[in-house]
Amino acid sequence: MLPTHISNDLESFYYVFCWLIASFDTAGMLKAELPKELTWWDGERPFAGAMKAGHIGDDFDLPVSPCFSKAIPELANRLHAFFRFLWNPKYTTLLETTMTFYLASGRA
């Protein structure tokens, strides 16, 4: 498994990224009403954690602001797929082996 601090940092980056791409109507203009999923992530700790886990377990369906290029939704979907893979115990050993190799070789 990835060291806890690395996976936590990556996951935190992902949620901040999601917040940014789903919170704006246009550049610099927050949506009048945030998507409910984002407000759920900001709730009490056990509830917010469960909502984030549910997000990873489901398909990526956050409404990405049209002010971003087409590459941003693609990146969001790929990051989502990565965390879905990371959280799947079936693949933990493969991911651990791969990341250990890349970290040890200086390629990561």
Buried (B, 14 or more C-beta within 10 A) or exposed (E): EBEEEEBEEBBEEBBEBBBEBBBBEEEEEEBEEBBEBBEBBEEEEEEBEEBBEEBBEEEBEBEBBEEBEEEBBEBBEEBBEBBBBBBEEEEBEEBEEEBBEEEEEEEE
